[in-house]
Amino acid sequence: MRSRNKTVAAWLAVLLGSFGIHRFYLRGLGDWIGWLFPLPTALGWWGVDRVFSYGQDDKLSWLLIPMLGISLTAACISAVIYTLTDKDKWNRQYNASLDAEHASGSTSWLGIGALILSVLIGTISLMGSLAFGFQRYFEYQIEEARKLSQ
């Protein structure tokens, strides 16, 4: 059994986490939660594509884009959790066959870089997608109210 490195898991969560790659690295391809990540990510990217194709008034896009933001945010939260996990707890959970003080559970400066980047990306993706979704929703409500009032 190979050791699972905390820094590698954090970087996988930041860079490819929206597709569940960090979960597959830690738990294998049988992890059902990891398989939940790709669908909302793909739907969110489809929403972004619809905005470029049909404009910001596309009603389906304002439902799809927040899925991408939530997926990115969930992956970034995972990176934060991985980075801040204690070495003993990390090794007990992911490296049970190794010593509790094994180096694969240590936090390095690369791990701190993943932590900083994950907080930055997670905040931007969550706030941006929520702002876009709510803005489109309220604009749609105003348009419908204008139609009713006329």
N, C-alpha and C positions, 0 to 999 in steps of 0.2 A: 504494500500500500504506500502510495507516495504522499509526501507531506503537502498540506495546503498552506500556501503562503498568504499572510494577511495583506501585504502590500499588493500582490498580484490580484487578489480578490477585489480590493478596493479600486484598483485601476480598471479592472474589467467591468466593475459596476459603473464607473464614471463613463467609460468610453463605449461599452457595448451592453450596458445593463438594461437598456430599454428592450432588448431582445432576449433577456434572461440568461445571458452567457455567464454572468457571475454565479448564478444559482447552479448552472450545469457544471461549472468548475468545482464548486464546493460539494455538490450532492450527486452529480452524475446526470445522465440524460433521463433517468426515471423520475426526476423531481417534477411533480405536477404543477407546482406553483411557477416554476421556470417556464413552463409551456403556456402560462397565462399572459406572459409579457408580449410576445410578438404580435398578437391580433390587435390589441388597442394601439400599439405603435404603428402598425401598418395602416390602420384606419385613420389615425391622426395624420400620417404623412399623406394619405389620400385626401384628407380635408385641406391640407396645405396646398396640394396640387389643384384642388378645386378652386381655391381662392385665386391662384394664378391663372386658371383657365376661365372661370366665370365671374371673377371679381368678388369683392367683399360682401355683396348682397346675397350670395348663395346661402340659403338657410341650412342646408345640410353641412356645410363647412363649419358653421359655428357650433354645431353639435359634435363634429369629429375632432376638431383641433384640440379641445381640452383633454381628449383621451391621450394624445401625444404628450401633453404637458404633465398629466398625472403619471403616465408611464415613466417619463424621464425623471420626475420628482421621486417616484418610488425607488428607482435605481440609485439615485443620488443619496437618498436616505439610507439605503443599504450600505453604500460606501462609507457614510458617516459612522454607522453602527459598527461596521467591520474595523474601521480605523481606531475607534475609541474602545473596542473590546480589550479587556485585560489579557495579557499573554497566557496566563494559566487557564482562563476560561476558553480562549481560542483553541489552545492545544487540547483541552479536554473534549471540546465539541467537534473539532475538525481533524485533529491529529491524535486520536485516542491511543494509538500504538507507540507514540513518541513520548519522551519525557515532558513534563509540564513546563519546563524551562527551555524547551527547544527554541532555536532562533527563528523558526518560521512563524511564530506567533508574536514576534517583536514588531514594534512600530518604528519605522525608519523615516528619514526625511522625505523619501519618495512617497511614503504613506501620508505624511502631513500635506504634501503637495496634492495628493488625490483628495484629501479631506477638504482643502481650501477650494479646489476646483469643483468638487461635488456640491459644496454649499453655494458657490456662485452659479453653477448651471441649474441646480435644483430650484433656487430662488427665482432666477430669471424665467425658467420654463413654467413653473407653477403660476407666478404672478402674471406673466404674459398671456398664457392660455386662458386663465380665468378672466382677465381683463377683456380679452377679445371675445370670449363666449358671452360674458354678461353684457358687454356693449352691444353686441349683435342682438341679443335677446331683448334688451330694453328698446333698441331702435325698432325692432320688429313689433313690439307692443305699442309703441307710439304710432307706427304706420297703421296698425289695425284699429287703434282708437280714432285716428283721423278718418279712416274709412267709415267707421260707425257713426261718427258725428256729422258726416256730410249727407 
